């Protein structure tokens, strides 16, 4: 699901949360197979950059900025991965 009714301000708040609590990993941060496990939300409105927010169970866990790379909250990703595998 790529559409979630977020306002541009809500989307920005969530991406800033990932930026403040995550680590920039560049292009090698995650592969497409891992990213496919999470809900992807594209930036609403008329974005100036191509930004995608990734959620795990409704919580922000990663941000991808086109031509820049990934920022990840690794602890949240690991928790989501373990919950998926052991559910």
C-alpha positions in Angstrom: 0.0 0.0 0.0 1.6 3.2 -1.1 -1.2 5.6 -0.2 -2.0 6.7 3.3 -4.0 9.8 4.0 -1.1 11.8 5.5 -0.8 15.5 5.1 2.5 16.9 3.9 3.2 18.1 7.5 2.5 14.7 9.0 4.7 13.0 6.4 7.5 15.5 7.2 7.1 14.9 10.9 7.5 11.1 10.4 10.5 11.5 8.1 12.1 13.9 10.6 11.5 11.3 13.4 13.4 8.7 11.3 16.2 11.2 10.6 16.5 12.1 14.3 16.5 8.5 15.6 18.0 6.6 12.7 21.3 6.2 11.0 22.1 7.2 7.4 23.3 4.1 5.5 23.4 5.4 1.9 22.5 3.1 -1.0 23.5 -0.1 0.8 21.2 0.4 3.7 18.5 -2.1 2.6 17.9 -4.3 -0.4 14.5 -4.3 -2.2 13.6 -7.7 -0.8 13.8 -6.4 2.7 12.0 -3.2 1.9 9.1 -5.1 0.4 8.2 -6.3 3.9 7.3 -2.8 5.0 4.5 -0.5 4.1 5.8 2.2 1.7 4.3 5.7 1.6 5.2 8.2 -1.1 5.5 11.9 -0.2 2.1 13.5 -0.6 1.3 16.5 -2.7 3.8 17.8 -5.2 7.1 16.6 -3.7 10.3 18.5 -4.4 12.3 15.3 -3.9 11.3 11.7 -4.3 11.0 10.6 -0.7 9.5 7.3 0.5 8.7 6.5 4.1 8.6 2.9 5.3 6.4 1.7 8.2 6.4 -1.5 10.2 3.1 -2.1 12.0 2.3 1.6 11.6 5.6 2.8 13.0 8.2 4.7 10.9 11.3 2.7 10.5 13.1 3.9 7.3 13.2 6.7 4.8 14.5 6.6 1.3 15.5 9.7 -0.6 16.1 9.4 -4.3 19.7 9.9 -5.3 20.8 10.0 -1.7 20.0 6.7 0.1 18.4 5.3 3.2 18.1 6.4 6.8 17.1 3.5 9.1 16.1 3.0 12.7 17.8 -0.4 12.9 16.3 -1.4 16.3 12.8 -0.9 15.0 13.6 -2.8 11.8 15.0 -5.7 13.7 12.0 -5.8 16.0 9.6 -5.7 13.0 11.6 -8.5 11.3 11.5 -10.8 14.4 7.8 -10.1 14.9 7.2 -11.1 11.3 9.2 -14.2 11.4 8.0 -15.5 14.8 4.3 -14.5 14.5 
